[in-house]
Amino acid sequence: MKTRALFLLLLLACMYPSLAQGTYENCCLKYANEVKNIVKRRVVSYRLQHTDGGCNIPAIVFTLKKSKTFCGDPQKQWVKDLMTTVDKKKGN
């Protein structure tokens, strides 16, 4: 019985570092092609996603009211226009 408990404890101790490294960033995996105007009006902020770390595409992550998000291609004109609109709303 003691051997089983020791074995289980050793197994869990070995697994812990691998589980701790398995955390993932909150990354965009694809872009939204088009967004309806009603959704665009609900955007409250945005952030830049760089390709460093665990994120593999550059993106603009827009945050809506109630903390929902969608991602846009930073090269697309509608994304640039929406960023400008959000900046104007915030007074930047």
ZADO-1210 file (C-alpha; in nm, 4 decimals, padded with zeros to 6 digits):
<atoms>
<atom x="00.0000" y="00.0000" z="00.0000" code="MET" pos="1"/>
<atom x="00.2790" y="00.2432" z="00.0889" code="LYS" pos="2"/>
<atom x="00.4588" y="00.1534" z="-00.2341" code="THR" pos="3"/>
<atom x="00.1513" y="00.2374" z="-00.4415" code="ARG" pos="4"/>
<atom x="00.1062" y="00.5711" z="-00.2678" code="ALA" pos="5"/>
<atom x="00.4739" y="00.6544" z="-00.3170" code="LEU" pos="6"/>
<atom x="00.4549" y="00.5539" z="-00.6841" code="PHE" pos="7"/>
<atom x="00.1459" y="00.7701" z="-00.7381" code="LEU" pos="8"/>
<atom x="00.3101" y="01.0663" z="-00.5672" code="LEU" pos="9"/>
<atom x="00.6234" y="01.0249" z="-00.7790" code="LEU" pos="10"/>
<atom x="00.4148" y="00.9995" z="-01.0962" code="LEU" pos="11"/>
<atom x="00.2230" y="01.3178" z="-01.0136" code="LEU" pos="12"/>
<atom x="00.5461" y="01.5013" z="-00.9309" code="ALA" pos="13"/>
<atom x="00.6885" y="01.4062" z="-01.2708" code="CYS" pos="14"/>
<atom x="00.3757" y="01.5146" z="-01.4568" code="MET" pos="15"/>
<atom x="00.3455" y="01.8568" z="-01.2910" code="TYR" pos="16"/>
<atom x="00.6197" y="02.0388" z="-01.4913" code="PRO" pos="17"/>
<atom x="00.4774" y="01.9177" z="-01.8219" code="SER" pos="18"/>
<atom x="00.1293" y="02.0376" z="-01.7277" code="LEU" pos="19"/>
<atom x="00.2599" y="02.3772" z="-01.6204" code="ALA" pos="20"/>
<atom x="00.4281" y="02.4280" z="-01.9583" code="GLN" pos="21"/>
<atom x="00.1087" y="02.3439" z="-02.1454" code="GLY" pos="22"/>
<atom x="-00.0547" y="02.6811" z="-02.0903" code="THR" pos="23"/>
<atom x="-00.1583" y="02.8639" z="-02.4053" code="TYR" pos="24"/>
<atom x="-00.1839" y="03.2305" z="-02.4773" code="GLU" pos="25"/>
<atom x="-00.5104" y="03.3831" z="-02.5891" code="ASN" pos="26"/>
<atom x="-00.4234" y="03.3986" z="-02.9585" code="CYS" pos="27"/>
<atom x="-00.6124" y="03.4546" z="-03.2803" code="CYS" pos="28"/>
<atom x="-00.5903" y="03.1555" z="-03.5098" code="LEU" pos="29"/>
<atom x="-00.7736" y="03.3135" z="-03.8036" code="LYS" pos="30"/>
<atom x="-00.9131" y="03.6449" z="-03.9197" code="TYR" pos="31"/>
<atom x="-01.2729" y="03.7570" z="-03.9535" code="ALA" pos="32"/>
<atom x="-01.3324" y="03.8279" z="-04.3231" code="ASN" pos="33"/>
<atom x="-01.6161" y="04.0728" z="-04.2763" code="GLU" pos="34"/>
<atom x="-01.7970" y="04.2128" z="-03.9765" code="VAL" pos="35"/>
<atom x="-02.1448" y="04.3623" z="-03.9774" code="LYS" pos="36"/>
<atom x="-02.1815" y="04.7312" z="-03.8968" code="ASN" pos="37"/>
<atom x="-02.3829" y="04.6558" z="-03.5819" code="ILE" pos="38"/>
<atom x="-02.0887" y="04.4526" z="-03.4502" code="VAL" pos="39"/>
<atom x="-01.8401" y="04.7259" z="-03.5425" code="LYS" pos="40"/>
<atom x="-02.0414" y="04.9776" z="-03.3391" code="ARG" pos="41"/>
<atom x="-02.0070" y="04.7548" z="-03.0302" code="ARG" pos="42"/>
<atom x="-01.6251" y="04.7531" z="-03.0346" code="VAL" pos="43"/>
<atom x="-01.4844" y="04.9168" z="-02.7221" code="VAL" pos="44"/>
<atom x="-01.1111" y="04.8499" z="-02.7594" code="SER" pos="45"/>
<atom x="-00.8448" y="04.6633" z="-02.9513" code="TYR" pos="46"/>
<atom x="-00.4974" y="04.5255" z="-02.8999" code="ARG" pos="47"/>
<atom x="-00.2148" y="04.4183" z="-03.1265" code="LEU" pos="48"/>
<atom x="-00.1175" y="04.0520" z="-03.1452" code="GLN" pos="49"/>
<atom x="00.2431" y="03.9962" z="-03.2466" code="HIS" pos="50"/>
<atom x="00.3882" y="03.6739" z="-03.3834" code="THR" pos="51"/>
<atom x="00.6238" y="03.6234" z="-03.0914" code="ASP" pos="52"/>
<atom x="00.5496" y="03.3717" z="-02.8192" code="GLY" pos="53"/>
<atom x="00.2759" y="03.1214" z="-02.8944" code="GLY" pos="54"/>
<atom x="00.0819" y="03.3341" z="-03.1439" code="CYS" pos="55"/>
<atom x="00.1586" y="03.2538" z="-03.5061" code="ASN" pos="56"/>
<atom x="-00.0246" y="03.5294" z="-03.6972" code="ILE" pos="57"/>
<atom x="-00.0156" y="03.9078" z="-03.6584" code="PRO" pos="58"/>
<atom x="-00.3643" y="04.0345" z="-03.5803" code="ALA" pos="59"/>
<atom x="-00.5720" y="04.3100" z="-03.4315" code="ILE" pos="60"/>
<atom x="-00.7911" y="04.1695" z="-03.1550" code="VAL" pos="61"/>
<atom x="-01.1071" y="04.3763" z="-03.1153" code="PHE" pos="62"/>
<atom x="-01.2999" y="04.3582" z="-02.7889" code="THR" pos="63"/>
<atom x="-01.6741" y="04.4098" z="-02.7863" code="LEU" pos="64"/>
<atom x="-01.9038" y="04.4977" z="-02.5010" code="LYS" pos="65"/>
<atom x="-01.9443" y="04.1934" z="-02.2733" code="LYS" pos="66"/>
<atom x="-01.5802" y="04.0964" z="-02.3465" code="SER" pos="67"/>
<atom x="-01.6402" y="03.9095" z="-02.6710" code="LYS" pos="68"/>
<atom x="-01.3586" y="03.9309" z="-02.9238" code="THR" pos="69"/>
<atom x="-01.2854" y="03.8897" z="-03.2917" code="PHE" pos="70"/>
<atom x="-00.9667" y="03.9208" z="-03.4926" code="CYS" pos="71"/>
<atom x="-00.8824" y="04.1240" z="-03.7993" code="GLY" pos="72"/>
<atom x="-00.5988" y="04.1204" z="-04.0490" code="ASP" pos="73"/>
<atom x="-00.3891" y="04.4321" z="-03.9799" code="PRO" pos="74"/>
<atom x="-00.3321" y="04.4759" z="-04.3560" code="GLN" pos="75"/>
<atom x="-00.7044" y="04.5086" z="-04.4394" code="LYS" pos="76"/>
<atom x="-00.8488" y="04.8560" z="-04.4811" code="GLN" pos="77"/>
<atom x="-01.1666" y="04.7846" z="-04.2821" code="TRP" pos="78"/>
<atom x="-00.9492" y="04.6847" z="-03.9838" code="VAL" pos="79"/>
<atom x="-00.7474" y="05.0082" z="-04.0066" code="LYS" pos="80"/>
<atom x="-01.0676" y="05.2121" z="-04.0354" code="ASP" pos="81"/>
<atom x="-01.2187" y="05.0386" z="-03.7323" code="LEU" pos="82"/>
<atom x="-00.9035" y="05.1040" z="-03.5288" code="MET" pos="83"/>
<atom x="-00.9292" y="05.4742" z="-03.6183" code="THR" pos="84"/>
<atom x="-01.2966" y="05.4792" z="-03.5185" code="THR" pos="85"/>
<atom x="-01.2206" y="05.3182" z="-03.1808" code="VAL" pos="86"/>
<atom x="-00.9385" y="05.5659" z="-03.1197" code="ASP" pos="87"/>
<atom x="-01.1729" y="05.8573" z="-03.1921" code="LYS" pos="88"/>
<atom x="-01.4340" y="05.7159" z="-02.9520" code="LYS" pos="89"/>
<atom x="-01.1745" y="05.6921" z="-02.6780" code="LYS" pos="90"/>
<atom x="-01.0408" y="06.0395" z="-02.7558" code="GLY" pos="91"/>
<atom x="-00.6888" y="05.9227" z="-02.8516" code="ASN" pos="92"/>
</atoms>
